Amino acid sequence: MRFAGRLDRATFTATVDRRLTTIRQAAGELALYEPVGWSGPRRIGSWSWTNDRLTAGALRFGEDPWLEVITTTGPVAEVVIEQRMAAALETRGPREVDIPVLDPPGELIAEVDAETRRFDLWPDGPRWQAASPPIVISADGFAPAGIRLVRVAEIEPYLAATRATLLAQYDAA
């Protein structure tokens, strides 16, 4: 029987660097967005592939509160369900979680690249999700009103911040 142990720092760093290289190479396939004028913490959010094909990429802003802007190549409904299920599982046990209702109870008017867009909105207390293809916004503690997004021109600051955060967390543990 083999027991899992902690990776040494060199192996951990190499693993982080491989993952960030994969994201760096794929980043040009999606339009990625950030809040206009954001100056707080930023990093890579959730990224996913299906059969080696990039299906979603996200950038995350803040710690607590936080906002994540996800761009998907597929239906936004799938991303919204995943986000809402994850949020429900954080606050309730698996047996207490219902399949989230997909019909949005509200709407959000947001600005994307200086154009006004309508998003479907699912408010769940301090957490909420909003979707307007191909963008899904997931947030906790941010007010949904007044969201203004602009396309990201350079992903390197996100990669560097993510690497620094992960290595700092490793060193602190």
Beta strands, then each sheet from edge to edge (+ up, - down):
strand 1: 33-35
strand 2: 42-44
strand 3: 48-50
strand 4: 53-62
strand 5: 66-72
strand 6: 106-112
strand 7: 115-124
strand 8: 127-132
strand 9: 135-140
strand 10: 148-151
sheet 1: 1+ 10- 6- 7+ 8- 9+ 5- 4+ 2-
sheet 2: 1+ 10- 6- 7+ 8- 9+ 5- 4+ 3-
end
